[in-house]
Every structure is written in structure tokens, then in C-alpha cells.
């Protein structure tokens, strides 16, 4: 059914958000700046900066949002907003540190020009900053699908006949629909909103029916 396709798409987006959040959190633990010299390589990870700790926390929030969506039926609008806002925050931190690192590398290039030219000193931007950007973009793309609720994706007509709704949302034929209507105490010849059928479907799923 179309609604099942929507739900599968939403869950796929949640999987992307979960993976992207994990990537952002991992980026905080990886090098943000590397300085290689003839004496070895000095690595500066995100955790050496308070901002890196924020990135770790933000990545955890993003991943938790995706995990929560994966473990239940139905979608909430906040599941699209929260990870997207968090990703923008992480992206801003990554962008700021990327610009700062570039400036610092430029200063080192001037200060130690004779050594950099011979390869004795080689400062580079670490992989962590790149992964923050990649994870942020992936989060926003995944969240745009993750937070898509059934109500936002269905035909805009407000009502649908009971027999059609029972077949479309529950896969029930007329006899099963009549039994359901009797159980619910409603008139099967009336029309009801999409939300009505979605709530019944989700209730049955939660009960394992």
C-alpha cells in the first residue's frame, strides 16, 4: 500500500539520520588539524576543544532521533526539525573551525615558509572537520524523509468511505470491514478522516495484529 511505502521511506530516512549522527559524533574524536614535521606528527582532535565536545553531544542527539524513529510506528514533525537544527549547529562549528584552521595554516606557511617548502613542516586540515560537514548534510537529507508523516503525504481529501479506508489502510475486505465497524460501534456507510484509519492501523500494529 502507498502508506506502507511512505512509512518505509520514512524509516529509511531515519536510518540515514542514525548513521549521520554517529558520523558527526565520530568526527569529534578524529583529527581536526595535523601538523607533520621531521620529528613526527602532531594531531589535534576535536575533543581538545570545547566545540568538539559540543559536536560529540550534537551527534548523539541526531543519532538518538534516528534510533527513536526506527523503533516505533508513526512520525512526528519534531523528528524532522530537531536533527536538522542540530546538524546546522554542528555544521556551523565545523565550518568555523575549518576557516580557523585554514587561517592558522596560512600563518604557519608564512612563518615557516623555508621549512614548509622543503616538506619539513606540513600542516593539513584533519578528516574530522570534513566528516562533520558530510554528516550534517546527510542528516538534513535523511530528516527531510524521516519526519514525513502519513498525514502530510496522503491525498488531501479530508474524508474517505469506511469500506475504502478499511481496504486501503488495513487490507480488509467488506466482511472484515463490517466486523471492524461492529467492534468499533460505528456506521460502515459513513466516511471518516485519514487520521481515523491511521490511528486504527497504528493501534493494531502496536498490538501485534
N, C-alpha and C positions, 0 to 999 in steps of 0.2 A: 504493500500500500504506500501511497505517497507520504503519509505521515511517518511511516517507519523509515522511509528514505531520508526524511528530514531529521529524524532522531539519530539515525546512523551517521549522517553528515555532521550533526552537532557533536556527537561523541568523537568522531574523527578529529574535529577541531579541538576538543578537549585533550585528546592525546597529544596533539601538536603543542598545546599550551603547557601540558605537563613536561614534555621534553624540552621545550624552550625555556621554561622556568629553571629546570635542572641545569641547562646550559649556562644561563645567566649566573646561577649560584656557583657553578664550577669556575666560571670566568674570574670570580673574585679571588679564587685560590691560585690562579695561574699568574705567570709573569705579566706585568703591565709595561715594564721597561727592562731591557737588558743592556748592560754595558760590558762589552768584551774587551779585554786587554791582554797583553802578553803574559800577564800574571794569572789570568783566569777570567771568569765571567761573573759579574755582579748582577744578581737578579733581584728585582723589586716587584713583589706580588701585590695584589690589591689589598690583602689583609694588613699590609704595613701602613695603610691609610684608613682613617675613619670612613671615608667614602666607600672603600672596598667592603667594609663591614655592612654598610647600608646596602650595597649591591647584593651581598650574600643573603641578607634578610629579604630584599625585594624578590630575588629569585625563588626563595622559599614560599613567599606569598603567591607568586604566579603558579608555581608547581602545585601548591595546595588547592588553588582554584580549579585547575585542570583535573586533579585527582577527585575532588568532590563531585564534579560533573560526571565523571566516569562511573562513579559508584551509585548513581541513582537515576531514575527516570525524570523527565521534565527538565526545563531550563528556566532560569531566572535572568532577568535583564542585567542584574549586577554582575553576573558571570561574564558578561562581555565588557562591562565598564571597568571593574576592578583590575583585571590583568592588563588591560590596555593602558590604564593610568600608571600602573606600576612599571610597565615596560617603558613608557615615556620617561618616567623618573630615572630608571636605570640607564636608558639611552642618553639622557642628558648628562648624567655623571660620566658615562663612558666617553661621550663627545668632549666634555670639558677636559678630562684627563688626557684625551688624545691630543687636543690642541696644546695643552700644557706640556706634554711630553715632546711634541714637535718643537715647541719653542726652546725647551731645555736642550734638546739635541742640537738645535741650531746654535745655541750659545756655546755648547761644548765643541761644536765644529769650528767655531771661530777661535775659542780659547786654546784648543789643542789641535789646530789645523795641521801642524807638522807631523803629529802622531797619527791623526786620522787618515792623512794622505798615504801613509805607509802601512796602514792597517793595524797599527799597534793599539789603537783605541777605536772601537766600533760600537756606538750606541744605536739601539734599534727599539722600536715600539713592540712590546710583547703581544703574544697571541690573545691574552686575556681581554684587552680592550677591543679587539676585533670581534671576539665572541659575544661581548656584551651587545654590540650593535646587531649581530646576526640573531641572537636570542630575542632581542627586543622586537625586531621586525617579524620574526616568526610568531612571537606571542600575539602581536596585533592581528596578523593574518588568521591565526588559529582562533582567537577570541571572537573575530567577526562571524565565525560559524558556530563556535561553542555557545554563544549566548542567544542564538536564534531560536526563539520559542515557537512551538507549534502554532500558537495564536497569530504570530506575525507572518507566518508562511502559508496560511491556508487561504482558500477563496474568501474574498471579503464579504460575501453574503452572510448576514447575521444568523439566519436560521436554516435548518435542513430537516426534512421529514424524518421521523423516527426510524422507519424501515431502512431508508437510505443511509442514515447516520450509523445505525447498528451494523450494517454490512460494511460500510467504508472504514469505520474505526475499529470494529470488533470482529469483522468477518462473519457476522451472524446472518443466517437466512431467516425467512419470515417466521418459521415456527420457533426458532431460538429467540428471535426478537420479541415475539408475543409473550414468551415465558419471562423474558427480562422485564418487559413492561409491567407484567402482572406482579413480579417480585418487587419492582420499584414503586408500584402503585400509581402508574402514570398512563395516560391515554396514548396508545401507539399510533393513533391517527393524527396526532398533533406534531408540530415542528418544534425543534429545540436548537439552542445555540451550539456552536462548535465546542465551546468550553464545557458544556454539559457532557458531550461524548468523550472529550479528552479526560475529564475527571473520572468518568466511569472506567475508561481504559486504563488509566494510571492506577486506579484503585485495584482493579483486577490484577495488574502486573505486580503490585506490591504484595498481594495476597497469594501470588504464585499461580493464579488461574490461567 
